[in-house]
């Protein structure tokens, strides 16, 4: 579970940095691009992959899928937040757990016992209650395509990372470099297009913020993959604990650091989330 805890901390830090980026008018697209470049540098520095490993690796559709989806999901998130708000976007992102859980059962042969099923039910209830807010909807019907894309995108990313953890042809650290490399090339193409056609300036501050973002994004993905490897027979545990854990820690930071207001239903959701994680963790040790 230590790998999951580290991944959760890194994931929440990434979300906090993106929230601060909006406040200080950082160009998120540029920061995300440099984040992948920095993540590549970290991977090469810490893991020192051989050139032969990288060049001889088969270009798996899984790598291509993640290489495209990782930057795209950042853009979908930004569009969703802009059009329907942060709260509904968060709900869409976390409810993507449903896609991951279905995949764990049908694609990865996960075993669901009574404790795990109960934990998952409480987990879904916790997600809805924790993220519930009374808000006035100003979104038009067409804008709901963005949270739908967020929902499907995050579910697909979870499934693809589980598949990466099962690839044995090359080390998973080398797989990370290939994925980050593809994401960087796609993001770089986007910002160069915007710079040439839309006259958006490339600024140093966005590069610096991208490096900081890249450090935590690298940690998030690295330890998420490690968790899938250690708990290879329980992918639903990883999927659920990651999503619910992010909600708990993210909510606590929102309350303590950003002074966000919480309703009674939100607090009930946090308690249910904690109970859900305990049940899902216990389900690994019991067969009933």
FENRA-V156637 format. One record per pair of residues at least 6 apart in sequence whose C-alpha atoms are under 7 Angstrom apart, sorted by sequence separation. I is the first residue (numbers start at 0). J is the second residue. D is the distance in whole Angstrom. If there is no record, write none. Layout:
BEGIN
I:J:D ; I:J:D
END
This chain:
BEGIN
103:109:5 ; 104:110:7 ; 193:199:6 ; 194:200:6 ; 253:259:5 ; 254:260:7 ; 20:27:7 ; 164:171:6 ; 227:234:6 ; 80:88:6 ; 79:88:6 ; 227:237:7 ; 226:237:7 ; 247:269:6 ; 243:272:6 ; 93:126:7 ; 240:276:6 ; 90:127:7 ; 90:130:6 ; 236:279:6 ; 86:130:7 ; 83:138:5 ; 91:146:6 ; 95:150:5 ; 99:154:6 ; 82:138:6 ; 91:147:7 ; 94:150:7 ; 95:151:6 ; 98:154:5 ; 102:158:7 ; 92:149:6 ; 88:146:6 ; 91:149:6 ; 92:150:5 ; 95:153:6 ; 96:154:6 ; 99:157:6 ; 83:142:7 ; 91:150:5 ; 95:154:5 ; 99:158:6 ; 82:142:6 ; 164:224:6 ; 92:153:6 ; 164:227:6 ; 160:224:7 ; 164:228:6 ; 79:145:5 ; 161:227:6 ; 78:145:7 ; 79:146:6 ; 75:145:6 ; 75:148:7 ; 76:149:6 ; 75:149:6 ; 72:149:7 ; 72:152:6 ; 68:152:7 ; 65:156:7 ; 65:159:7 ; 61:159:6 ; 61:163:7 ; 66:178:5 ; 70:182:6 ; 56:169:7 ; 65:178:6 ; 66:179:7 ; 69:182:6 ; 66:181:5 ; 67:182:6 ; 62:178:6 ; 66:182:4 ; 70:186:6 ; 52:169:6 ; 53:173:7 ; 122:243:7 ; 109:232:6 ; 109:233:6 ; 48:173:6 ; 109:234:7 ; 46:172:7 ; 42:172:7 ; 103:234:6 ; 103:235:6 ; 42:176:6 ; 131:265:7 ; 100:235:5 ; 129:264:7 ; 130:265:7 ; 128:264:6 ; 129:265:4 ; 39:176:6 ; 128:265:5 ; 129:266:7 ; 99:238:6 ; 129:268:5 ; 39:179:6 ; 128:268:5 ; 129:269:6 ; 38:179:7 ; 39:180:7 ; 96:238:7 ; 126:268:7 ; 96:239:7 ; 125:268:4 ; 35:179:6 ; 125:269:6 ; 96:242:7 ; 125:271:5 ; 35:182:7 ; 36:183:6 ; 125:272:5 ; 35:183:5 ; 93:242:6 ; 122:271:7 ; 121:271:6 ; 122:272:5 ; 32:183:6 ; 121:272:7 ; 122:275:5 ; 32:186:5 ; 121:275:6 ; 32:187:6 ; 119:275:7 ; 118:275:4 ; 118:276:7 ; 118:278:5 ; 29:190:6 ; 118:279:5 ; 115:278:6 ; 114:278:6 ; 115:279:5 ; 114:279:6 ; 115:282:5 ; 114:282:5 ; 112:282:7 ; 33:206:6 ; 37:210:5 ; 112:286:6 ; 113:287:6 ; 30:205:5 ; 34:209:4 ; 38:213:5 ; 112:287:6 ; 29:205:6 ; 30:206:6 ; 33:209:5 ; 34:210:5 ; 37:213:5 ; 38:214:6 ; 33:210:6 ; 30:208:6 ; 31:209:6 ; 34:212:6 ; 35:213:6 ; 26:205:6 ; 30:209:4 ; 34:213:4 ; 38:217:5 ; 25:205:6 ; 16:212:7 ; 13:212:6 ; 13:215:6 ; 12:215:7 ; 13:216:6 ; 9:215:5 ; 10:216:7 ; 9:216:7 ; 9:218:6 ; 10:219:5 ; 9:219:5 ; 6:218:6 ; 7:219:7 ; 6:219:4 ; 6:220:7 ; 6:222:5 ; 5:222:7 ; 6:223:6 ; 3:222:7 ; 2:222:5 ; 3:223:6 ; 2:223:7 ; 2:225:6 ; 3:226:6 ; 2:226:5 ; 7:241:6 ; 11:245:6 ; 7:244:6 ; 3:241:7 ; 7:245:6 ; 11:249:6
END
